[in-house]
Amino acid sequence: MYEWVKALHVIAIISWMAGLLYLPRLFVYHCDAEAGSVQSETFKIMERRLYRAIMTPAMIIAWLTGLFLIWQGGWITSGWLHAKLALVIAMSGAHGFMGRWVRDFAADRNLRSHKFYRVINEIPTLLMVVVVILVIVKPF
């Protein structure tokens, strides 16, 4: 069963990361759309569906399967895992901020520039790189 849960965990992580990488890109393009335009309304639908139907369920599944793997694998005392969990908490925080921005765009309240979202787009990538290194290499 451990291997099946691990497979589900990896699938959930891939889905969650896809959303964390794509949603800020949608925000970049949404910044250029005039409020109330067809384009803006389309972005609102895309952002809401991506966040609610893909990203949030994937994050929940990733957390639940990850906690199961920690418990079953006896990883709780591993230093690399503690570092990974800190980064996953940061990634969950980024997820929460993106949810706030989805709501801001939905209400035509975005106050940030496309440059802000271009920079934000890099944060999940950096977190993912370090998490993958920690999981594969287990340096400590």
Contacts in CASP RR format, 6 or more apart in sequence:
PFRMAT RR
TARGET T0000
AUTHOR 0000-0000-0000
METHOD contacts of the structure
MODEL  1
MYEWVKALHVIAIISWMAGLLYLPRLFVYHCDAEAGSVQSETFKIMERRL
YRAIMTPAMIIAWLTGLFLIWQGGWITSGWLHAKLALVIAMSGAHGFMGR
WVRDFAADRNLRSHKFYRVINEIPTLLMVVVVILVIVKPF
2 69 0 8 1.000
2 72 0 8 1.000
2 73 0 8 1.000
5 65 0 8 1.000
5 66 0 8 1.000
5 68 0 8 1.000
5 69 0 8 1.000
5 72 0 8 1.000
6 65 0 8 1.000
6 69 0 8 1.000
8 61 0 8 1.000
8 65 0 8 1.000
9 61 0 8 1.000
9 62 0 8 1.000
9 65 0 8 1.000
9 66 0 8 1.000
9 69 0 8 1.000
12 58 0 8 1.000
12 59 0 8 1.000
12 61 0 8 1.000
12 62 0 8 1.000
12 65 0 8 1.000
13 58 0 8 1.000
13 62 0 8 1.000
15 54 0 8 1.000
15 55 0 8 1.000
15 58 0 8 1.000
16 55 0 8 1.000
16 58 0 8 1.000
16 59 0 8 1.000
16 62 0 8 1.000
16 95 0 8 1.000
17 124 0 8 1.000
17 128 0 8 1.000
18 54 0 8 1.000
19 50 0 8 1.000
19 54 0 8 1.000
19 55 0 8 1.000
19 58 0 8 1.000
20 55 0 8 1.000
20 91 0 8 1.000
20 94 0 8 1.000
20 95 0 8 1.000
20 98 0 8 1.000
20 124 0 8 1.000
21 121 0 8 1.000
21 124 0 8 1.000
21 125 0 8 1.000
22 50 0 8 1.000
23 47 0 8 1.000
23 50 0 8 1.000
23 51 0 8 1.000
23 55 0 8 1.000
23 98 0 8 1.000
23 102 0 8 1.000
24 98 0 8 1.000
24 117 0 8 1.000
24 118 0 8 1.000
24 120 0 8 1.000
24 121 0 8 1.000
25 117 0 8 1.000
25 121 0 8 1.000
26 43 0 8 1.000
26 46 0 8 1.000
26 47 0 8 1.000
26 50 0 8 1.000
27 47 0 8 1.000
27 101 0 8 1.000
27 105 0 8 1.000
27 110 0 8 1.000
27 112 0 8 1.000
27 114 0 8 1.000
27 117 0 8 1.000
27 120 0 8 1.000
28 114 0 8 1.000
28 117 0 8 1.000
28 118 0 8 1.000
28 121 0 8 1.000
29 43 0 8 1.000
29 114 0 8 1.000
30 40 0 8 1.000
30 43 0 8 1.000
30 44 0 8 1.000
30 47 0 8 1.000
30 105 0 8 1.000
30 110 0 8 1.000
31 110 0 8 1.000
31 112 0 8 1.000
31 113 0 8 1.000
31 114 0 8 1.000
31 117 0 8 1.000
32 114 0 8 1.000
33 39 0 8 1.000
33 40 0 8 1.000
33 43 0 8 1.000
34 40 0 8 1.000
35 108 0 8 1.000
36 108 0 8 1.000
40 108 0 8 1.000
43 105 0 8 1.000
44 105 0 8 1.000
44 106 0 8 1.000
47 102 0 8 1.000
47 105 0 8 1.000
47 106 0 8 1.000
48 102 0 8 1.000
48 106 0 8 1.000
51 98 0 8 1.000
51 99 0 8 1.000
51 102 0 8 1.000
55 95 0 8 1.000
55 98 0 8 1.000
56 95 0 8 1.000
59 92 0 8 1.000
59 95 0 8 1.000
63 88 0 8 1.000
63 92 0 8 1.000
69 75 0 8 1.000
70 76 0 8 1.000
70 81 0 8 1.000
75 81 0 8 1.000
78 138 0 8 1.000
79 140 0 8 1.000
80 134 0 8 1.000
80 135 0 8 1.000
80 137 0 8 1.000
80 138 0 8 1.000
80 139 0 8 1.000
80 140 0 8 1.000
81 134 0 8 1.000
83 134 0 8 1.000
83 140 0 8 1.000
84 131 0 8 1.000
84 134 0 8 1.000
84 135 0 8 1.000
87 127 0 8 1.000
87 130 0 8 1.000
87 131 0 8 1.000
87 134 0 8 1.000
88 131 0 8 1.000
90 127 0 8 1.000
91 124 0 8 1.000
91 127 0 8 1.000
91 128 0 8 1.000
91 131 0 8 1.000
94 120 0 8 1.000
94 123 0 8 1.000
94 124 0 8 1.000
94 127 0 8 1.000
101 110 0 8 1.000
101 112 0 8 1.000
104 110 0 8 1.000
104 111 0 8 1.000
133 139 0 8 1.000
END
